[in-house]
Amino acid sequence: MTESAHAPSPFQRILQVGNQRYRYYALPAAYAELGDLSRLPFALKIVLENLLRHEDGKQVTRAQIKESHHEHERNLPKETTGTIERVERRDRQAQGTS
């Protein structure tokens, strides 16, 4: 594990297993700054953790991380609502009602 020259992320945690130390980035710790991440699809949580791990203030900034999370949040209700509406319409059609 190499240490970077910039300050450690406030989301960084250390897991001690025996005499080995592992650095990871805790998404629950990011809730306070980024908002509730529980509705974020698992694949995007992996991307978010990767962005947090590579945040250096130059190539990956906190503003970019926030924007990527908020961009998904803006699109999520439309996708979810559309899916629910399609399922409800299919169910009505199966029952013979409109």
Secondary structure, DSSP 8 states (H G I E B T S, - for coil): ----SS---TTEEEEEETTEEEEEE-HHHHHHHH---TTS-HHHHHHHHHHHHH--SSSS-HHHHHHHHHHHHHHHHHHHHHHHHHHHHHHHHHHT--
